[in-house]
Amino acid sequence: MFLPTKSGGTQVRLVHRGFVALRPDHPVRHGQPVVMFIRTIGEWWGSLLSSLRERAAERG
């Protein structure tokens, strides 16, 4: 979801859901328990969004 900001930029809101519903033996979990899996996904998205922010700053 993209939302305009008061400063004229764009705010990106990312909602990632449904991972808790994945069965424990689903391959995407790589054998991790729910809490660790959710943490790993959060760190992955944090890294991606940091890269996006850095790239946008270079172009800005």
N, C-alpha and C positions, 0 to 999 in steps of 0.2 A: 504494500500500500504506500503510495507517495502522497505526502501532505505538504502544501505550501507553508513556508515559515514567514514570520514577520520581517526577517532580514532579506527576504527575496530568494532564499535558497530552497532546497527541497529536503524534507525529512523523510527517511525511509523507515517504515515500521515493518518488522519481520515477525511473523507469528509462525512458530514451528510446533505442531502438535501431533498427537497420535502415537508417539514413540512408546509411551507407557503400555499401549495396547498390543505391541509386538510380542509374540510368544517368546518365552525365555530362550528357546533354541533357534530363533531366527538368525540366519547368517549375518545380517547387518549388525547384530550386537557383538559379534566377535567374542562371544562367551562372557561378556561383562554383565554383572548384575545391573538392575534398573538404574540405581543411583549413579553408578560409575558411567554407564552408557549415556545418561542424560547430561552428566558433567562433560563428557568427551564431546558430545554434539555441541554443547554451549561453547566450549573452548574453540572448536572448529569454526563455528559461526563468528565468534569474536575475532579470530585470526583473519577470516575472509573480510569482515567489515573494516578491520583496521587497514588491510591492504587497499580496500576500496577508498577509504578516507585519504590515505597517503597518495594514491594515484590521482584522486580528484584535486588534492592540494597542489600537486605538480602541474596540473593542467590549468588550474585556476588563476 
